[in-house]
Amino acid sequence: MTRQTPCRELTVLSCTPRSDPTLVDLLLSPPGWSCRPGQFIMIRPPHWGMEHLWPRPFSICDVSDEGLRILFQIVGRGTAKLAELEPGQKAVVWGPLGRWFRTDPSRPCLILAGGMGIAPFIMMARTGNTENLRMLFGHRLDLRHYPYDEIAGRIPSEAMQQKSPEDITAFAQVLSERIRALAGKGQVLACGPEPMLRAVRRYCLEHGTDGQVSLENRMACGVGACLGCVGKTTAGEYVQSCVHGPAFDVRDIDLEV
């Protein structure tokens, strides 16, 4: 991939709550660059002034001639403020950033998405080789609130909702079974809450299955300068997940607490 211009001011085309108002679909004007599934951007509207100093990181959901698409969930003051964006307003974006998911189209590949961790796989299902691709989606809210159908309409997919501790146990068991089935012949790509990523990594190592996990660490710069997103490698070193990740091989990153 050629080196891209890192920082641009884009125009908000739409900012629309989904059927659950805490989930928001943001579309910005085309950024003029291409990216790979698993990369991310940093975004900060200039009209925020001094009220919200830090930008927010988000996985790139999709990028095309229609624009740069971001899916996010309102979880605090920053994302709540971002959800108030209106068409025509500006947002400063730098990206694409980070290491993307590495895939081998000739091998079976299982997407393991949890909640809003589904976002980076929309582009993968739209632009990638889907012949050997399938998805298992774990979610808390009702399925209709997520863009699940955008992927399920392209690749074989199944979804499991977690509403109780028993549901979580059942999902973990299915995770283990699906990962074991790919041992020695396929790979898994995971994005979602850290407890799920921790389980995915553990099952991959246990069953000898190739896997990558995309971390959702807090970030303030996106370029490795602030050291706010460091993670521990299996070699005992601490690395910036924005530069060395966010997609890591399960054999390289230590997620145990």
VOBA-1610 file (N, C-alpha, C; in pm, whole numbers, padded with zeros to 5 digits, always signed):
BEGIN
Met+00085-00119+00000Met+00000+00000+00000Met+00089+00124+00000Thr+00054+00219-00084Thr+00133+00342-00090Thr+00105+00428+00033Arg+00200+00512+00064Arg+00186+00600+00178Arg+00076+00703+00150Gln-00011+00726+00248Gln-00126+00811+00228Gln-00112+00940+00308Thr-00180+01045+00259Thr-00187+01169+00335Thr-00261+01143+00465Pro-00201+01171+00580Pro-00260+01125+00706Pro-00375+01208+00759Cys-00387+01335+00724Cys-00483+01422+00791Cys-00561+01505+00691Arg-00695+01496+00699Arg-00780+01571+00606Arg-00906+01618+00678Glu-00961+01727+00628Glu-01089+01776+00679Glu-01199+01727+00585Leu-01289+01647+00640Leu-01398+01589+00561Leu-01531+01651+00601Thr-01627+01636+00513Thr-01761+01691+00536Thr-01856+01582+00580Val-01938+01612+00679Val-02040+01517+00725Val-02150+01509+00620Leu-02174+01390+00568Leu-02282+01368+00472Leu-02410+01326+00543Ser-02395+01244+00646Ser-02510+01204+00728Ser-02459+01151+00860Cys-02542+01163+00963Cys-02511+01109+01096Cys-02644+01060+01151Thr-02667+00930+01140Thr-02800+00875+01160Thr-02802+00769+01271Pro-02885+00787+01373Pro-02901+00681+01472Pro-02965+00559+01406Arg-02922+00441+01448Arg-02985+00320+01399Arg-03112+00294+01481Ser-03172+00178+01466Ser-03297+00150+01536Ser-03282+00153+01687Asp-03161+00126+01737Asp-03128+00157+01876Asp-03050+00288+01873Pro-03101+00394+01937Pro-03039+00527+01923Pro-02898+00538+01979Thr-02851+00438+02055Thr-02714+00444+02103Thr-02613+00400+01996Leu-02662+00344+01886Leu-02576+00304+01775Leu-02594+00404+01661Val-02483+00454+01610Val-02487+00564+01513Val-02409+00527+01388Asp-02466+00562+01274Asp-02405+00540+01143Asp-02362+00675+01088Leu-02231+00696+01078Leu-02175+00824+01034Leu-02113+00808+00896Leu-02152+00896+00803Leu-02095+00894+00670Leu-02029+01029+00642Leu-01900+01024+00607Leu-01822+01143+00575Leu-01788+01143+00426Ser-01753+01258+00374Ser-01717+01267+00233Ser-01598+01177+00202Pro-01584+01133+00077Pro-01474+01044+00040Pro-01338+01103+00080Pro-01254+01025+00148Pro-01126+01079+00197Pro-01016+01083+00093Gly-01035+01016-00019Gly-00931+01016-00121Gly-00823+00913-00099Trp-00846+00818-00008Trp-00750+00711+00011Trp-00822+00577+00022Ser-00747+00471+00008Ser-00799+00336+00027Ser-00745+00280+00157Cys-00802+00170+00203Cys-00755+00111+00329Cys-00783-00038+00328Arg-00744-00103+00435Arg-00765-00247+00451Arg-00853-00273+00573Pro-00934-00380+00570Pro-01017-00413+00687Pro-00932-00431+00812Gly-00970-00364+00918Gly-00896-00369+01043Gly-00824-00239+01075Gln-00806-00153+00974Gln-00745-00023+01002Gln-00848+00071+01065Phe-00799+00184+01116Phe-00887+00275+01186Phe-00853+00419+01154Ile-00937+00509+01201Ile-00912+00653+01188Ile-00921+00718+01326Met-00865+00839+01336Met-00891+00928+01447Met-00975+01042+01393Ile-01073+01085+01470Ile-01163+01189+01422Ile-01190+01292+01531Arg-01191+01420+01489Arg-01222+01528+01582Arg-01280+01645+01504Pro-01406+01679+01527Pro-01464+01798+01461Pro-01398+01925+01515Pro-01357+02016+01428Pro-01289+02138+01474Pro-01377+02228+01559His-01509+02221+01544His-01596+02309+01623His-01607+02265+01768Trp-01544+02153+01804Trp-01544+02113+01944Trp-01465+02211+02031Gly-01374+02284+01971Gly-01297+02381+02047Gly-01219+02316+02160Met-01223+02377+02279Met-01150+02326+02395Met-01235+02234+02481Glu-01361+02214+02442Glu-01451+02133+02525Glu-01409+01987+02526His-01374+01933+02409His-01328+01795+02398His-01195+01797+02323Leu-01087+01788+02397Leu-00954+01806+02336Leu-00912+01686+02252Trp-00945+01566+02299Trp-00889+01448+02235Trp-00977+01399+02122Pro-00917+01351+02014Pro-00994+01287+01907Pro-01042+01149+01953Arg-01129+01089+01875Arg-01181+00955+01906Arg-01138+00857+01797Pro-01095+00736+01835Pro-01057+00636+01735Pro-01177+00547+01699Phe-01187+00513+01572Phe-01293+00422+01528Phe-01242+00333+01415Ser-01285+00207+01420Ser-01258+00118+01308Ser-01324+00173+01182Ile-01258+00155+01071Ile-01318+00195+00943Ile-01417+00087+00902Cys-01541+00126+00892Cys-01646+00032+00851Cys-01639+00007+00701Asp-01626+00114+00625Asp-01616+00100+00480Asp-01567+00232+00422Val-01507+00224+00306Val-01468+00344+00232Val-01487+00316+00084Ser-01551+00409+00015Ser-01581+00392-00127Ser-01602+00530-00188Asp-01648+00531-00312Asp-01678+00659-00376Asp-01793+00731-00307Glu-01874+00656-00229Glu-01985+00717-00157Glu-01939+00790-00031Gly-01824+00752+00022Gly-01772+00820+00139Gly-01706+00725+00237Leu-01667+00780+00349Leu-01604+00708+00460Leu-01711+00680+00565Arg-01733+00554+00592Arg-01841+00513+00683Arg-01784+00464+00815Ile-01843+00515+00923Ile-01803+00477+01059Ile-01928+00437+01136Leu-01920+00327+01206Leu-02026+00286+01298Leu-01974+00299+01440Phe-02050+00362+01527Phe-02003+00373+01665Phe-02120+00368+01763Gln-02085+00343+01887Gln-02184+00336+01994Gln-02160+00450+02092Ile-02267+00512+02136Ile-02254+00621+02233Ile-02225+00560+02370Val-02104+00590+02420Val-02062+00533+02548Val-02012+00639+02645Gly-02002+00764+02602Gly-01952+00869+02689Gly-01975+01005+02627Arg-01912+01109+02686Arg-01935+01245+02639Arg-01888+01268+02496Gly-01773+01209+02461Gly-01719+01231+02328Gly-01806+01172+02219Thr-01845+01046+02235Thr-01930+00983+02134Thr-02069+01044+02132Ala-02117+01089+02247Ala-02247+01157+02250Ala-02240+01287+02170Lys-02130+01358+02184Lys-02111+01482+02110Lys-02096+01453+01960Leu-02026+01346+01928Leu-02006+01309+01788Leu-02140+01275+01721Ala-02230+01215+01798Ala-02361+01176+01744Ala-02446+01297+01708Glu-02406+01416+01753Glu-02482+01538+01724Glu-02439+01604+01593Leu-02341+01545+01525Leu-02296+01602+01399Leu-02410+01613+01299Glu-02407+01719+01220Glu-02511+01743+01121Glu-02449+01753+00982Pro-02525+01717+00878Pro-02473+01728+00741Pro-02420+01868+00712Gly-02303+01872+00649Gly-02240+01998+00616Gly-02132+02041+00714Gln-02136+01988+00837Gln-02031+02020+00932Gln-01902+01947+00894Lys-01793+01993+00950Lys-01662+01939+00916Lys-01610+01850+01029Ala-01523+01757+00989Ala-01455+01671+01086Ala-01314+01646+01036Val-01216+01668+01122Val-01078+01640+01087Val-01051+01492+01113Val-01000+01426+01011Val-00977+01281+01017Val-00832+01253+00980Trp-00764+01170+01060Trp-00634+01122+01015Trp-00635+00971+01010Gly-00582+00922+00897Gly-00583+00780+00871Gly-00561+00754+00722Pro-00565+00629+00679Pro-00593+00511+00762Pro-00472+00476+00848Leu-00498+00426+00967Leu-00394+00400+01065Leu-00392+00251+01103Gly-00278+00209+01152Gly-00265+00078+01212Gly-00246-00037+01115Arg-00221-00153+01173Arg-00204-00277+01098Arg-00339-00345+01080Trp-00362-00391+00961Trp-00490-00452+00926Trp-00486-00604+00944Phe-00600-00667+00925Phe-00608-00813+00929Phe-00535-00871+00808Arg-00448-00969+00833Arg-00379-01040+00726Arg-00456-01169+00698Thr-00494-01190+00574Thr-00572-01308+00540Thr-00509-01382+00422Asp-00539-01510+00415Asp-00499-01595+00303Asp-00628-01643+00238Pro-00664-01588+00121Pro-00792-01624+00059Pro-00808-01772+00028Ser-00697-01845+00023Ser-00705-01987-00010Ser-00742-02073+00110Arg-00743-02015+00230Arg-00773-02091+00351Arg-00908-02051+00408Pro-00980-02143+00472Pro-01104-02107+00540Pro-01077-02001+00647Cys-01166-01902+00654Cys-01148-01792+00748Cys-01279-01765+00819Leu-01274-01762+00950Leu-01393-01738+01031Leu-01382-01602+01098Ile-01479-01517+01070Ile-01491-01388+01138Ile-01563-01411+01270Leu-01504-01362+01378Leu-01567-01366+01510Leu-01587-01221+01553Ala-01711-01175+01545Ala-01743-01036+01574Ala-01831-01029+01698Gly-01799-00934+01785Gly-01880-00913+01906Gly-01932-00772+01911Gly-02065-00754+01909Gly-02124-00621+01919Gly-02078-00531+01807Met-02030-00410+01845Met-01984-00315+01743Met-01852-00359+01678Gly-01797-00469+01724Gly-01681-00528+01658Gly-01713-00581+01519Ile-01841-00573+01481Ile-01880-00615+01347Ile-01835-00514+01242Ala-01809-00390+01285Ala-01785-00279+01191Ala-01677-00306+01086Pro-01555-00347+01123Pro-01451-00360+01019Pro-01474-00472+00920Phe-01568-00561+00950Phe-01588-00676+00862Phe-01689-00648+00751Ile-01758-00535+00758Ile-01849-00499+00649Ile-01772-00476+00521Met-01661-00405+00530Met-01578-00383+00412Met-01515-00513+00365Met-01475-00599+00456Met-01415-00726+00418Met-01514-00812+00340Ala-01639-00816+00387Ala-01740-00895+00317Ala-01775-00836+00182Arg-01763-00705+00170Arg-01800-00639+00043Arg-01689-00647-00061Thr-01563-00637-00018Thr-01453-00624-00113Thr-01362-00746-00120Gly-01367-00834-00021Gly-01272-00944-00016Gly-01318-01067-00092Asn-01233-01170-00092Asn-01267-01300-00149Asn-01355-01372-00047Thr-01483-01386-00080Thr-01579-01439+00019Thr-01598-01589+00009Glu-01527-01655-00081Glu-01550-01798-00102Glu-01524-01880+00023Asn-01418-01845+00097Asn-01382-01921+00218Asn-01412-01845+00347Leu-01499-01746+00338Leu-01526-01658+00451Leu-01663-01687+00512Arg-01669-01688+00646Arg-01796-01703+00716Arg-01787-01626+00848Met-01900-01604+00915Met-01900-01522+01035Met-01986-01582+01146Leu-01937-01568+01270Leu-02013-01593+01391Leu-02021-01461+01466Phe-02142-01415+01493Phe-02163-01283+01552Phe-02229-01297+01689Gly-02162-01246+01792Gly-02219-01242+01926Gly-02266-01101+01957His-02385-01089+02015His-02440-00954+02035His-02528-00951+02160Arg-02540-00830+02216Arg-02622-00809+02335Arg-02758-00750+02300Leu-02760-00646+02217Leu-02885-00586+02172Leu-02952-00677+02070Asp-03079-00651+02040Asp-03149-00729+01939Asp-03076-00719+01806Leu-03078-00825+01730Leu-03000-00835+01607Leu-03036-00726+01507Arg-03161-00682+01504Arg-03205-00584+01407Arg-03134-00449+01421His-03073-00424+01536His-03005-00297+01557His-02867-00291+01489Tyr-02813-00405+01453Tyr-02678-00411+01396Tyr-02685-00428+01243Pro-02578-00394+01174Pro-02573-00414+01028Pro-02539-00558+00991Tyr-02598-00652+01064Tyr-02569-00794+01044Tyr-02605-00840+00903Asp-02719-00796+00853Asp-02765-00841+00721Asp-02672-00799+00609Glu-02597-00690+00628Glu-02505-00646+00525Glu-02394-00748+00501Ile-02362-00825+00606Ile-02261-00930+00593Ile-02327-01063+00562Ala-02438-01093+00633Ala-02506-01220+00614Ala-02560-01236+00473Gly-02583-01124+00404Gly-02629-01132+00266Gly-02518-01168+00169Arg-02394-01172+00216Arg-02280-01199+00129Arg-02205-01327+00165Ile-02201-01361+00294Ile-02128-01481+00337Ile-02213-01558+00438Pro-02189-01690+00453Pro-02262-01767+00555Pro-02236-01709+00694Ser-02343-01683+00768Ser-02331-01616+00898Ser-02430-01674+00996Glu-02394-01670+01122Glu-02485-01706+01230Glu-02466-01610+01345Ala-02571-01590+01423Ala-02569-01493+01532Ala-02618-01557+01660Met-02557-01516+01771Met-02598-01564+01904Met-02608-01444+01997Gln-02724-01429+02060Gln-02745-01317+02151Gln-02712-01357+02294Gln-02647-01265+02366Gln-02611-01290+02505Gln-02694-01201+02596Lys-02792-01261+02662Lys-02876-01187+02757Lys-02859-01235+02900Ser-02792-01347+02917Ser-02779-01406+03050Ser-02642-01473+03061Pro-02600-01506+03183Pro-02473-01579+03199Pro-02473-01712+03124Glu-02590-01775+03116Glu-02599-01902+03043Glu-02574-01880+02894Asp-02623-01767+02841Asp-02599-01735+02700Asp-02451-01715+02673Ile-02383-01648+02767Ile-02240-01623+02750Ile-02163-01754+02751Thr-02200-01845+02841Thr-02135-01976+02848Thr-02156-02054+02719Ala-02278-02048+02666Ala-02308-02120+02541Ala-02229-02061+02425Phe-02217-01929+02421Phe-02141-01863+02314Phe-01994-01902+02322Ala-01939-01905+02443Ala-01799-01943+02460Ala-01775-02086+02413Gln-01870-02174+02438Gln-01855-02312+02393Gln-01855-02321+02240Val-01945-02246+02177Val-01948-02245+02031Val-01819-02185+01975Leu-01769-02077+02038Leu-01642-02020+01996Leu-01533-02127+01994Ser-01523-02201+02103Ser-01419-02304+02113Ser-01436-02410+02003Glu-01559-02452+01979Glu-01584-02554+01877Glu-01548-02505+01738Arg-01588-02382+01706Arg-01559-02328+01573Arg-01409-02310+01552Ile-01341-02263+01656Ile-01196-02242+01645Ile-01124-02376+01633Arg-01166-02475+01708Arg-01103-02608+01701Arg-01120-02668+01561Ala-01235-02644+01498Ala-01261-02701+01366Ala-01167-02648+01260Leu-01103-02532+01285Leu-01011-02473+01187Leu-00864-02502+01218Ala-00837-02578+01320Ala-00700-02606+01360Ala-00622-02671+01245Gly-00510-02608+01210Gly-00423-02664+01108Gly-00467-02640+00965Lys-00584-02576+00945Lys-00631-02558+00808Lys-00694-02422+00779Gly-00717-02343+00881Gly-00782-02214+00859Gly-00736-02111+00961Gln-00807-01999+00966Gln-00772-01892+01058Gln-00898-01822+01106Val-00885-01752+01217Val-00996-01673+01269Val-00950-01527+01283Leu-01044-01436+01263Leu-01022-01293+01280Leu-01126-01243+01378Ala-01085-01177+01485Ala-01179-01139+01589Ala-01171-00992+01622Cys-01288-00931+01644Cys-01297-00794+01691Cys-01420-00784+01780Gly-01402-00727+01898Gly-01512-00717+01992Gly-01462-00682+02131Pro-01546-00703+02232Pro-01506-00672+02370Pro-01385-00754+02413Glu-01305-00698+02501Glu-01181-00766+02542Glu-01205-00904+02603Pro-01309-00926+02686Pro-01330-01063+02737Pro-01348-01165+02624Met-01416-01125+02517Met-01432-01216+02404Met-01299-01239+02335Leu-01221-01133+02315Leu-01090-01148+02250Leu-00998-01235+02333Arg-01008-01221+02464Arg-00926-01304+02553Arg-00960-01452+02536Ala-01091-01481+02525Ala-01135-01618+02505Ala-01092-01670+02368Val-01104-01588+02265Val-01063-01629+02130Val-00915-01662+02129Arg-00835-01576+02188Arg-00692-01602+02191Arg-00661-01732+02265Arg-00726-01753+02380Arg-00702-01873+02458Arg-00738-02000+02379Tyr-00852-01996+02309Tyr-00894-02114+02232Tyr-00803-02137+02112Cys-00757-02030+02048Cys-00665-02046+01936Cys-00536-02114+01980Leu-00482-02069+02091Leu-00358-02129+02141Leu-00381-02272+02188Glu-00496-02296+02248Glu-00528-02429+02299Glu-00544-02530+02186His-00608-02488+02076His-00637-02580+01966His-00535-02573+01853Gly-00440-02478+01860Gly-00340-02466+01755Gly-00395-02406+01627Thr-00486-02311+01641Thr-00549-02246+01526Thr-00490-02107+01506Asp-00458-02074+01383Asp-00408-01939+01353Asp-00519-01837+01378Gly-00483-01725+01441Gly-00584-01624+01470Gly-00524-01486+01490Gln-00608-01386+01466Gln-00572-01247+01490Gln-00686-01181+01566Val-00649-01092+01657Val-00747-01017+01735Val-00720-00869+01718Ser-00828-00791+01707Ser-00816-00646+01693Ser-00851-00581+01826Leu-00753-00514+01886Leu-00772-00456+02018Leu-00847-00322+02009Glu-00923-00292+02113Glu-00998-00167+02120Glu-00948-00084+02237Asn-00814-00071+02247Asn-00755+00008+02355Asn-00787+00157+02339Arg-00790+00227+02450Arg-00809+00372+02445Arg-00690+00437+02375Met-00719+00535+02290Met-00614+00604+02215Met-00638+00754+02219Ala-00528+00830+02216Ala-00541+00976+02215Ala-00477+01038+02091Cys-00385+00966+02026Cys-00317+01027+01910Cys-00329+00942+01785Gly-00320+00810+01799Gly-00330+00721+01685Gly-00201+00698+01609Val-00092+00763+01653Val+00035+00753+01579Val+00151+00707+01667Gly+00122+00660+01788Gly+00226+00605+01872Gly+00298+00701+01963Ala+00254+00827+01967Ala+00326+00928+02044Ala+00284+00935+02191Cys+00155+00915+02220Cys+00106+00943+02355Cys+00123+00825+02451Leu+00144+00706+02397Leu+00164+00583+02478Leu+00040+00550+02563Gly-00076+00596+02518Gly-00198+00569+02594Gly-00262+00436+02562Cys-00213+00366+02459Cys-00281+00244+02414Cys-00190+00122+02422Val-00087+00127+02505Val+00011+00019+02505Val-00050-00114+02549Gly+00000-00219+02488Gly-00037-00355+02526Gly+00089-00436+02545Lys+00076-00546+02616Lys+00191-00630+02648Lys+00201-00746+02549Thr+00321-00764+02494Thr+00343-00875+02402Thr+00382-01000+02480Thr+00380-01113+02412Thr+00419-01238+02477Thr+00569-01241+02506Ala+00644-01148+02445Ala+00787-01136+02475Ala+00812-01048+02597Gly+00704-00996+02657Gly+00717-00912+02775Gly+00739-00766+02747Glu+00733-00727+02620Glu+00751-00587+02584Glu+00615-00516+02579Tyr+00619-00384+02591Tyr+00498-00304+02580Tyr+00504-00224+02450Val+00401-00239+02368Val+00399-00174+02237Val+00269-00095+02220Gln+00275+00006+02136Gln+00156+00086+02107Gln+00065+00007+02013Ser-00060-00012+02057Ser-00152-00088+01974Ser-00195-00012+01850Cys-00181+00120+01851Cys-00219+00199+01733Cys-00119+00183+01620Val+00005+00150+01651Val+00109+00137+01550Val+00139-00010+01520His+00157-00090+01624His+00188-00231+01606His+00061-00314+01585Gly-00053-00257+01613Gly-00183-00318+01592Gly-00268-00221+01511Pro-00401-00222+01529Pro-00471-00293+01635Pro-00487-00442+01614Ala-00459-00493+01491Ala-00472-00636+01466Ala-00340-00705+01501Phe-00347-00797+01597Phe-00230-00872+01642Phe-00253-01022+01622Asp-00145-01090+01591Asp-00147-01236+01592Asp-00164-01281+01737Val-00246-01382+01760Val-00272-01428+01897Val-00146-01477+01966Arg-00046-01516+01889Arg+00078-01565+01948Arg+00171-01452+01991Asp+00136-01329+01953Asp+00225-01216+01980Asp+00177-01125+02093Ile+00048-01127+02125Ile-00007-01033+02223Ile-00057-01107+02346Asp-00033-01051+02463Asp-00074-01111+02590Asp-00196-01036+02642Leu-00311-01103+02647Leu-00434-01039+02693Leu-00476-01081+02832Glu-00398-01167+02895Glu-00436-01215+03027Glu-00419-01106+03131Val-00512-01099+03225Val-00506-00997+03330Val-00444-01053+03455
//
